[in-house]
């Protein structure tokens, strides 16, 4: 394969890379003397144009290709996940247009796009080395994005904590990958599965499984590797937090499922109630259960909406792990539907928080008091997003949970994972409490005396309404998304 063929295979990533250079060049030359708002609007317009072009190319091309033994692959499923990542990036960029948290507009937008490139490469490989390189490209961009709010002292502290935990998790992940290479003699996931087949769970393989779970547990903010998430969500600029909660989850869960179901195919064990067998499934089952319980119970006591959404994300990571545990094509499809719809919903929720935070100076729940009177359209969008996160029909969150829990119940000895599904349903009921706390503030509590109406920027309002309509549409017609998964 020559370089031209390589560029054709990586054409969506190439378009986004060119967009990065164009955005930086435009901001450092033509727009340098303009206002921050003008620079954001021009930079976001160019970035959205580049992402939309890349998404259109990925969506319309129909090819199956495998470069250098799985280092870079292309197929309709991978291309659709890339489209989903690019759409999430577009929504993140659109809710950033009214941002006042930085003067370095070109650098901020470029880092969002670079993180997107890393995530796109992450989902289009089956090789351990490429997985690690793509993961680090995305992670390094996200670390810097977390520290971008120079007006908030919590931002640099959160970024440092995120970076230190990220470095440690990368070390665990690399150690686990090195053991897999030593055991199988290959970095390709399919060849690793062949290499470990029939050898049983020897100590090296067990250590590789545990270290891989630790490494990816950090990336998806699962308990007990979640400690960075609440601080990062609270301290980061709100659009950055939205992208960390959305884009990184989609790519991380896609590749996590691929590593365990493809690479560890002969070492799954069993997480069936009273029928445990050593392997990766019982380890992931424990992480999923802890994430659901701790995430939901800790969210109850939060007074900051961004920290509440962080602990909610930890709980949702537990639900999503059910799709990995079920280990069937149906559960994989259900998991990706859940992850994508969750990502759309959480970007919308963070978009509402960004507007309230700009208007009131804080994301405390008390600052949402009387939101339905101060900004009726904004509060309606918040209602849709939070009810979807809680799993209320006919919204996308309900359908996602229904698909995911049904797939888990139908897998592994017909009801083998029922104990985990029952726990997930119980914890979903608990989640209603803290989502309704925010909605109570918005719809029941009175606004502060003489509080002015909240003016929502036009682009932001358009983005939030579009996201709310998508959440409703995918709940009423899930086939629009499942046909591609």
TORSEMI-813374 format. One line per 3 residues: their letters; for each residue x, y, z of C-alpha. Coordinates in Angstrom, 3 decimals, padded with zeros to 6 digits. Layout:
A> X,Y,Z | ...
REM end
This chain:
XXX> 000.000,000.000,000.000 | 001.463,003.382,-001.017 | 001.081,006.740,000.720
XXX> -001.771,007.822,-001.558 | -003.805,004.782,-000.547 | -002.973,005.477,003.097
XXX> -004.226,009.058,002.788 | -007.403,007.824,001.114 | -008.001,005.381,003.954
XXX> -007.414,008.124,006.534 | -009.167,010.820,004.465 | -011.605,011.960,007.225
XXX> -008.717,012.398,009.679 | -006.694,014.199,006.995 | -009.521,016.691,006.400
XXX> -009.748,017.451,010.128 | -005.949,017.855,010.287 | -006.043,020.400,007.458
XXX> -008.869,022.157,009.324 | -006.659,022.394,012.431 | -003.947,024.168,010.429
XXX> -006.490,026.464,008.757 | -008.116,027.449,012.073 | -004.747,028.177,013.680
XXX> -003.544,030.152,010.679 | -006.748,032.194,010.442 | -006.780,033.029,014.144
XXX> -003.098,033.988,014.284 | -003.267,036.244,011.212 | -006.543,037.692,009.948
XXX> -008.507,037.476,013.227 | -005.783,038.436,015.697 | -007.073,041.983,016.263
XXX> -010.762,041.055,016.393 | -012.945,040.556,019.476 | -013.055,037.171,021.190
XXX> -016.671,036.675,020.080 | -015.788,037.354,016.429 | -012.805,035.008,016.588
XXX> -014.924,032.269,018.161 | -017.641,032.595,015.527 | -015.213,032.566,012.606
XXX> -013.096,029.747,014.057 | -016.127,027.625,014.930 | -017.614,028.162,011.449
XXX> -014.393,026.924,009.801 | -014.075,024.018,012.265 | -017.676,022.930,011.747
XXX> -017.187,023.120,007.984 | -014.135,020.835,008.206 | -015.854,018.343,010.540
XXX> -018.982,018.262,008.388 | -016.886,017.577,005.261 | -015.046,014.746,007.024
XXX> -018.329,013.303,008.335 | -019.910,013.441,004.876 | -016.941,011.605,003.381
XXX> -016.957,008.927,006.089 | -020.721,008.475,005.778 | -020.829,008.151,001.991
XXX> -017.812,005.963,001.352 | -018.361,002.207,001.390 | -015.134,000.309,001.756
XXX> -013.578,-002.509,003.728 | -009.847,-002.155,004.115 | -007.119,-003.423,006.415
XXX> -003.722,-001.717,006.418 | -000.561,-003.353,007.826 | -002.265,-006.146,009.722
XXX> -004.913,-004.072,011.495 | -002.975,-000.879,012.199 | -005.640,001.028,010.252
XXX> -008.980,-000.455,009.248 | -012.079,000.849,007.491 | -015.566,-000.641,007.369
XXX> -019.106,000.776,007.529 | -019.374,000.414,011.326 | -016.059,002.141,012.002
XXX> -016.946,004.925,009.557 | -020.294,005.469,011.263 | -018.647,005.749,014.694
XXX> -016.331,008.363,013.155 | -019.403,010.239,011.908 | -020.854,010.120,015.437
XXX> -017.600,011.508,016.889 | -017.529,014.319,014.328 | -021.177,015.216,015.018
XXX> -020.436,015.368,018.760 | -017.447,017.594,018.011 | -019.650,019.915,015.947
XXX> -022.142,020.255,018.802 | -019.295,020.885,021.258 | -017.904,023.617,019.009
XXX> -021.327,025.235,018.613 | -021.896,025.532,022.386 | -018.414,027.086,022.624
XXX> -019.270,030.089,020.430 | -020.314,032.299,023.353 | -017.291,031.266,025.448
XXX> -015.440,033.910,027.450 | -013.033,031.607,029.253 | -009.978,032.134,027.025
XXX> -008.240,034.595,024.703 | -006.505,031.735,022.862 | -009.398,030.892,020.580
XXX> -007.420,029.256,017.754 | -005.481,027.055,020.157 | -008.662,025.983,021.973
XXX> -010.493,025.010,018.773 | -007.397,023.253,017.424 | -007.084,021.137,020.567
XXX> -010.734,020.067,020.306 | -010.087,018.998,016.710 | -006.817,017.233,017.620
XXX> -008.626,015.287,020.344 | -011.206,014.318,017.724 | -008.466,013.072,015.382
XXX> -007.040,010.934,018.191 | -010.472,009.457,018.920 | -011.089,008.761,015.225
XXX> -007.800,006.870,014.918 | -008.639,005.041,018.145 | -011.808,003.508,016.710
XXX> -010.183,002.620,013.375 | -007.478,000.232,014.548 | -007.067,-003.307,015.866
XXX> -003.435,-002.947,016.886 | -002.260,-002.340,020.462 | 000.461,000.158,019.505
XXX> -001.910,002.270,017.437 | -004.535,002.086,020.178 | -002.041,003.464,022.699
XXX> -000.744,006.226,020.395 | -004.254,007.382,019.433 | -005.387,007.254,023.060
XXX> -002.478,009.434,024.157 | -003.040,011.954,021.349 | -006.635,012.376,022.485
XXX> -005.728,012.366,026.193 | -002.987,015.000,025.926 | -005.390,017.325,024.116
XXX> -008.054,016.779,026.784 | -005.588,017.476,029.618 | -004.790,020.886,028.099
XXX> -008.452,021.644,027.386 | -009.232,021.028,031.054 | -006.747,023.753,032.068
XXX> -007.986,026.320,029.561 | -010.052,028.451,031.944 | -007.461,030.866,033.342
XXX> -010.184,032.725,035.287 | -010.972,029.673,037.426 | -008.401,028.492,039.966
XXX> -010.000,025.042,039.970 | -009.192,024.579,036.284 | -005.419,024.114,036.620
XXX> -005.859,021.937,039.716 | -008.345,019.714,037.877 | -006.043,019.478,034.846
XXX> -003.080,018.480,037.011 | -005.107,015.781,038.735 | -006.438,014.580,035.360
XXX> -002.896,014.499,033.941 | -001.388,012.608,036.898 | -004.140,010.010,036.954
XXX> -003.950,009.777,033.167 | -000.199,009.204,033.206 | -000.562,006.474,035.811
XXX> -003.363,004.765,033.886 | -001.286,004.940,030.688 | 001.531,003.153,032.515
XXX> -000.828,000.365,033.609 | -002.249,000.085,030.116 | 001.172,-000.066,028.469
XXX> 002.338,-002.684,030.959 | -000.731,-004.808,030.201 | -000.177,-004.421,026.448
XXX> 003.471,-005.460,026.809 | 002.393,-008.625,028.628 | -000.107,-009.408,025.878
XXX> 002.649,-009.004,023.298 | 004.933,-011.264,025.332 | 002.266,-013.947,025.639
XXX> 001.052,-013.936,022.038 | 003.997,-012.523,020.053 | 001.736,-010.021,018.291
XXX> 000.125,-006.615,018.784 | -002.875,-007.446,016.564 | -006.026,-008.188,018.575
XXX> -007.110,-011.172,016.463 | -003.655,-012.748,016.637 | -003.554,-012.123,020.394
XXX> -006.824,-014.049,020.742 | -005.291,-016.921,018.752 | -002.123,-016.788,020.870
XXX> -003.890,-017.012,024.234 | -006.448,-019.621,023.131 | -006.056,-022.910,024.964
XXX> -003.324,-021.774,027.368 | -005.674,-021.141,030.307 | -005.546,-018.222,032.698
XXX> -001.878,-018.205,033.663 | -000.614,-015.437,036.009 | 000.737,-013.268,033.171
XXX> -002.600,-013.257,031.380 | -004.456,-012.451,034.604 | -002.142,-009.497,035.249
XXX> -002.639,-008.329,031.642 | -006.426,-008.465,032.096 | -006.319,-006.529,035.379
XXX> -003.945,-003.828,034.106 | -006.013,-003.365,030.936 | -009.169,-002.974,033.034
XXX> -007.346,-000.404,035.192 | -006.128,001.555,032.169 | -009.496,001.724,030.442
XXX> -011.373,002.077,033.738 | -009.688,005.456,034.057 | -010.558,006.491,030.506
XXX> -014.270,005.750,030.997 | -014.319,007.051,034.623 | -015.432,003.766,036.191
XXX> -015.104,003.061,039.925 | -012.531,002.854,041.530 | -010.631,004.757,038.802
XXX> -013.008,007.735,038.754 | -011.395,010.160,041.185 | -010.311,012.616,038.493
XXX> -013.746,013.008,036.902 | -015.686,015.245,039.363 | -012.831,017.753,039.635
XXX> -012.150,017.727,035.885 | -015.827,018.262,035.020 | -016.145,021.075,037.562
XXX> -012.868,022.868,036.821 | -012.733,022.541,033.032 | -014.453,025.064,030.751
XXX> -017.979,023.727,030.349 | -017.660,022.923,026.597 | -014.429,021.013,027.355
XXX> -016.198,019.061,030.094 | -018.994,018.272,027.644 | -016.511,016.878,025.123
XXX> -014.713,014.805,027.783 | -018.074,013.371,028.883 | -019.298,012.699,025.341
XXX> -016.671,012.158,022.636 | -014.125,010.307,024.741 | -016.829,007.954,026.076
XXX> -018.003,006.940,022.594 | -014.503,006.089,021.354 | -013.316,004.534,024.634
XXX> -016.266,002.161,024.949 | -016.050,001.158,021.296 | -012.384,000.180,021.584
XXX> -012.839,-001.263,025.093 | -015.495,-003.645,023.784 | -013.264,-004.545,020.838
XXX> -010.240,-005.319,023.052 | -012.149,-007.567,025.441 | -014.469,-009.332,023.018
XXX> -011.868,-009.686,020.237 | -008.455,-009.713,021.934 | -009.464,-011.582,025.089
XXX> -011.902,-013.858,023.276 | -010.574,-017.016,024.931 | -010.344,-015.626,028.469
XXX> -013.802,-014.261,029.195 | -014.681,-016.483,032.167 | -018.191,-015.982,033.542
XXX> -020.009,-013.405,035.680 | -023.158,-015.541,036.100 | -024.655,-015.415,039.586
XXX> -023.223,-018.347,041.614 | -021.397,-019.498,038.505 | -018.265,-017.359,038.434
XXX> -015.284,-018.422,036.357 | -011.991,-016.525,036.335 | -011.576,-014.171,033.377
XXX> -012.265,-010.617,032.357 | -016.073,-010.726,032.714 | -016.183,-011.058,036.537
XXX> -013.589,-008.278,036.839 | -015.614,-005.949,034.603 | -018.844,-006.972,036.373
XXX> -017.446,-005.834,039.740 | -016.323,-002.513,038.219 | -019.773,-002.031,036.627
XXX> -021.618,-002.747,039.883 | -019.396,-000.402,041.920 | -019.767,002.350,039.299
XXX> -023.565,002.153,039.314 | -023.835,002.183,043.098 | -021.200,004.771,043.996
XXX> -021.951,007.067,041.046 | -025.669,007.326,041.798 | -025.426,007.526,045.586
XXX> -022.695,010.176,045.536 | -024.552,012.306,042.978 | -027.399,012.716,045.489
XXX> -025.348,014.955,047.813 | -023.842,017.253,045.159 | -024.658,020.967,045.107
XXX> -022.798,021.670,041.839 | -024.616,020.589,038.669 | -021.334,019.835,036.879
XXX> -020.192,017.563,039.715 | -023.654,015.978,039.699 | -023.258,015.264,035.968
XXX> -019.779,013.854,036.662 | -021.080,011.313,039.160 | -023.981,010.626,036.808
XXX> -021.394,009.868,034.076 | -019.686,007.402,036.438 | -023.025,005.636,036.968
XXX> -023.748,005.588,033.239 | -020.315,004.029,032.651 | -021.521,001.162,034.842
XXX> -024.634,000.739,032.696 | -022.565,000.843,029.503 | -020.266,-001.913,030.772
XXX> -023.297,-004.231,030.667 | -022.996,-004.115,026.884 | -019.367,-005.273,027.085
XXX> -020.219,-008.026,029.576 | -023.053,-009.446,027.491 | -020.567,-010.110,024.675
XXX> -023.025,-010.596,021.814 | -023.516,-008.673,018.546 | -026.912,-007.484,019.826
XXX> -025.439,-006.166,023.080 | -022.615,-004.424,021.222 | -025.168,-002.636,019.041
XXX> -027.276,-001.754,022.098 | -024.224,-000.418,023.932 | -023.202,001.871,021.058
XXX> -026.784,003.156,020.722 | -026.770,003.919,024.444 | -023.344,005.594,024.370
XXX> -024.155,007.795,021.356 | -027.548,008.920,022.681 | -026.034,009.525,026.128
XXX> -023.303,011.647,024.531 | -025.843,013.793,022.654 | -027.876,014.251,025.843
XXX> -024.958,015.143,028.084 | -023.615,017.730,025.614 | -027.057,019.353,025.750
XXX> -027.084,019.277,029.551 | -023.645,020.880,029.727 | -024.759,023.468,027.163
XXX> -027.600,024.541,029.483 | -025.192,024.633,032.434 | -022.800,026.841,030.424
XXX> -025.544,029.425,029.799 | -026.654,029.480,033.453 | -023.052,029.648,034.631
XXX> -022.317,032.633,032.367 | -025.462,034.418,033.554 | -025.134,033.752,037.301
XXX> -021.433,033.098,037.837 | -021.839,029.574,039.206 | -023.223,026.142,038.371
XXX> -024.746,025.593,041.829 | -028.215,024.011,041.834 | -029.533,027.095,043.654
XXX> -028.623,029.200,040.616 | -031.166,027.241,038.565 | -034.017,028.512,040.772
XXX> -036.832,029.913,038.673 | -035.147,029.046,035.371 | -038.526,028.243,033.787
XXX> -039.571,031.870,034.261 | -036.209,033.423,033.408 | -035.535,031.329,030.269
XXX> -038.506,029.079,029.329 | -036.884,027.563,026.216 | -033.679,026.789,028.077
XXX> -035.525,025.129,030.958 | -037.562,022.997,028.529 | -034.337,021.734,026.937
XXX> -032.957,020.989,030.417 | -036.135,019.045,031.228 | -035.736,016.861,028.123
XXX> -032.026,016.194,028.747 | -032.357,015.283,032.428 | -035.431,013.106,031.924
XXX> -033.590,011.282,029.134 | -030.586,010.712,031.404 | -032.997,009.327,033.997
XXX> -034.564,006.977,031.426 | -038.092,008.372,031.003 | -040.030,007.298,027.874
XXX> -040.332,008.194,025.060 | -036.872,009.801,025.183 | -033.668,008.261,023.824
XXX> -032.327,007.448,027.303 | -035.244,005.099,027.992 | -034.880,003.253,024.693
XXX> -031.103,002.981,025.224 | -031.553,001.413,028.642 | -034.296,-000.875,027.360
XXX> -032.085,-002.162,024.537 | -029.049,-002.527,026.801 | -030.802,-004.272,029.697
XXX> -032.733,-006.567,027.322 | -029.510,-007.623,025.606 | -027.851,-008.288,028.978
XXX> -030.780,-010.391,030.240 | -030.804,-012.433,027.034 | -027.074,-013.165,027.160
XXX> -025.038,-015.806,028.940 | -027.215,-018.713,030.043 | -030.493,-016.818,029.637
XXX> -030.702,-014.587,032.744 | -027.095,-015.130,033.858 | -026.534,-011.383,034.222
XXX> -029.991,-010.710,035.661 | -028.467,-009.762,039.039 | -026.536,-006.932,037.424
XXX> -029.560,-005.764,035.403 | -031.702,-005.662,038.568 | -029.013,-003.562,040.243
XXX> -028.890,-001.245,037.217 | -032.677,-000.749,037.260 | -032.631,-000.041,041.009
XXX> -029.840,002.502,040.605 | -031.695,004.113,037.674 | -034.598,004.679,040.068
XXX> -032.199,006.335,042.525 | -030.946,008.634,039.762 | -034.421,010.182,039.392
XXX> -033.962,011.840,042.768 | -030.961,013.979,041.888 | -032.158,014.798,038.369
XXX> -035.481,015.931,039.831 | -033.622,018.107,042.349 | -032.326,020.207,039.461
XXX> -035.729,020.258,037.741 | -037.403,021.222,041.035 | -035.078,024.224,041.255
XXX> -035.891,025.176,037.664 | -039.666,024.701,037.772 | -040.801,024.897,041.422
XXX> -038.420,027.194,043.284 | -038.781,030.939,042.932 | -036.108,032.958,041.191
XXX> -034.059,035.411,043.290 | -035.768,038.758,043.770 | -035.265,041.167,040.858
XXX> -033.407,038.458,038.911 | -033.328,039.456,035.221 | -034.299,037.159,032.363
XXX> -031.443,035.029,031.047 | -030.468,035.899,027.491 | -029.452,032.784,025.569
XXX> -027.094,033.328,022.590 | -028.832,032.467,019.327 | -026.300,029.830,018.188
XXX> -026.367,028.150,021.594 | -030.177,028.102,021.692 | -030.337,026.651,018.178
XXX> -027.832,023.927,019.177 | -029.717,023.015,022.363 | -033.067,022.838,020.577
XXX> -031.543,020.638,017.867 | -030.049,018.316,020.506 | -033.380,018.137,022.361
XXX> -035.200,017.263,019.131 | -032.619,014.531,018.399 | -033.120,013.063,021.887
XXX> -036.892,012.935,021.304 | -036.541,011.648,017.714 | -034.129,008.831,018.600
XXX> -036.418,007.825,021.455 | -039.466,007.641,019.171 | -037.647,006.220,016.122
XXX> -034.496,004.401,017.343 | -034.204,002.614,013.994 | -032.771,005.796,012.522
XXX> -029.608,005.019,014.490 | -029.696,001.247,015.019 | -029.743,000.539,011.275
XX> -026.105,001.708,011.129 | -025.008,-000.227,014.227
REM end
